[in-house]
């Protein structure tokens, strides 16, 4: 019998592999919100940008 070896997987690769494309986009937006907190952009500016990207990515929700 052969010895099973574990393949090293980075946590980032694992997380991305188990998330749906929509969940990945949600995670990216959360990171963006945190990254832009200290800028002149308002949360409304960021939320509007998020909505615009979502509409382009997924179309309008019915």
JOWO-V995261 format. One record per residue. N is the residue number from 1. RES is the residue in one letter. PHI is phi in whole degrees, -180 to 180 (none if undefined). PSI is psi in whole degrees, -180 to 180 (999 if undefined). Layout:
n=N res=RES phi=PHI psi=PSI
n=N res=RES phi=PHI psi=PSI
//
This chain:
n=1 res=X phi=none psi=139
n=2 res=X phi=-81 psi=161
n=3 res=X phi=-93 psi=128
n=4 res=X phi=-78 psi=135
n=5 res=X phi=-114 psi=142
n=6 res=X phi=-87 psi=134
n=7 res=X phi=-86 psi=133
n=8 res=X phi=-75 psi=127
n=9 res=X phi=-126 psi=133
n=10 res=X phi=-74 psi=148
n=11 res=X phi=-57 psi=-37
n=12 res=X phi=-63 psi=-44
n=13 res=X phi=-64 psi=-40
n=14 res=X phi=-64 psi=-48
n=15 res=X phi=-60 psi=-46
n=16 res=X phi=-64 psi=-33
n=17 res=X phi=-72 psi=-26
n=18 res=X phi=-97 psi=-9
n=19 res=X phi=-91 psi=143
n=20 res=X phi=-74 psi=163
n=21 res=X phi=-56 psi=-38
n=22 res=X phi=-67 psi=-40
n=23 res=X phi=-66 psi=-36
n=24 res=X phi=-63 psi=-43
n=25 res=X phi=-64 psi=-43
n=26 res=X phi=-59 psi=-45
n=27 res=X phi=-63 psi=-42
n=28 res=X phi=-63 psi=-39
n=29 res=X phi=-67 psi=-37
n=30 res=X phi=-64 psi=-41
n=31 res=X phi=-64 psi=-43
n=32 res=X phi=-63 psi=-42
n=33 res=X phi=-59 psi=-44
n=34 res=X phi=-66 psi=-41
n=35 res=X phi=-65 psi=-33
n=36 res=X phi=-98 psi=8
n=37 res=X phi=-58 psi=-42
n=38 res=X phi=-87 psi=11
n=39 res=X phi=-99 psi=178
n=40 res=X phi=-75 psi=-13
n=41 res=X phi=-65 psi=140
n=42 res=X phi=-89 psi=163
n=43 res=X phi=-60 psi=-33
n=44 res=X phi=-64 psi=-41
n=45 res=X phi=-59 psi=-46
n=46 res=X phi=-67 psi=-45
n=47 res=X phi=-62 psi=-39
n=48 res=X phi=-64 psi=-41
n=49 res=X phi=-65 psi=-41
n=50 res=X phi=-60 psi=-47
n=51 res=X phi=-61 psi=-41
n=52 res=X phi=-64 psi=-43
n=53 res=X phi=-67 psi=-41
n=54 res=X phi=-62 psi=-42
n=55 res=X phi=-61 psi=-41
n=56 res=X phi=-67 psi=-39
n=57 res=X phi=-77 psi=-38
n=58 res=X phi=-122 psi=-5
n=59 res=X phi=77 psi=171
n=60 res=X phi=-73 psi=138
n=61 res=X phi=-77 psi=141
n=62 res=X phi=-92 psi=999
//
